[in-house]
């Protein structure tokens, strides 16, 4: 699950960079922000929940 969260965060950062460089792709910035927020919420739920799968 951690690998999936890291992958989502990396994709969100890449989309944010691409969206910031080209105003025609401004919608990518919004997609990156939404995906980043979702990844952050999922990460916080995992940390606060304290579920450690062994």
C-alpha positions in Angstrom: 0.0 0.0 0.0 2.9 2.4 0.7 4.3 1.8 -2.8 0.9 2.8 -4.3 0.7 6.0 -2.2 4.3 7.0 -3.2 3.4 6.3 -6.8 0.3 8.5 -6.6 2.2 11.3 -5.0 5.0 11.1 -7.7 2.4 11.2 -10.5 0.7 14.2 -8.8 4.0 16.1 -8.6 4.8 15.3 -12.3 1.3 16.5 -13.3 1.7 19.6 -11.2 5.0 20.5 -12.9 3.6 19.8 -16.4 0.5 21.9 -15.6 2.6 24.7 -14.3 4.8 24.9 -17.4 2.0 25.0 -20.0 -1.1 27.1 -19.4 -2.9 25.1 -22.0 -2.6 22.1 -19.7 -3.9 24.0 -16.7 -6.5 21.3 -15.9 -3.6 18.9 -15.2 -2.7 21.1 -12.3 -6.1 20.7 -10.8 -6.0 16.9 -11.4 -2.6 16.8 -9.7 -3.9 18.8 -6.7 -7.0 16.5 -6.3 -4.9 13.3 -6.6 -2.3 14.7 -4.2 -5.0 15.6 -1.6 -6.6 12.1 -1.9 -3.1 10.5 -1.5 -2.5 12.7 1.6 -5.8 11.8 3.2 -5.2 8.1 2.5 -1.7 8.4 4.0 -3.0 10.2 7.1 -5.8 7.7 7.6 -3.2 4.9 7.5 -0.8 6.7 10.0 -3.6 7.7 12.4 -5.3 4.3 12.2 -2.0 2.6 13.1 -2.7 -0.5 11.1 0.6 -2.5 10.6 0.1 -5.6 8.5 2.6 -8.3 9.4 
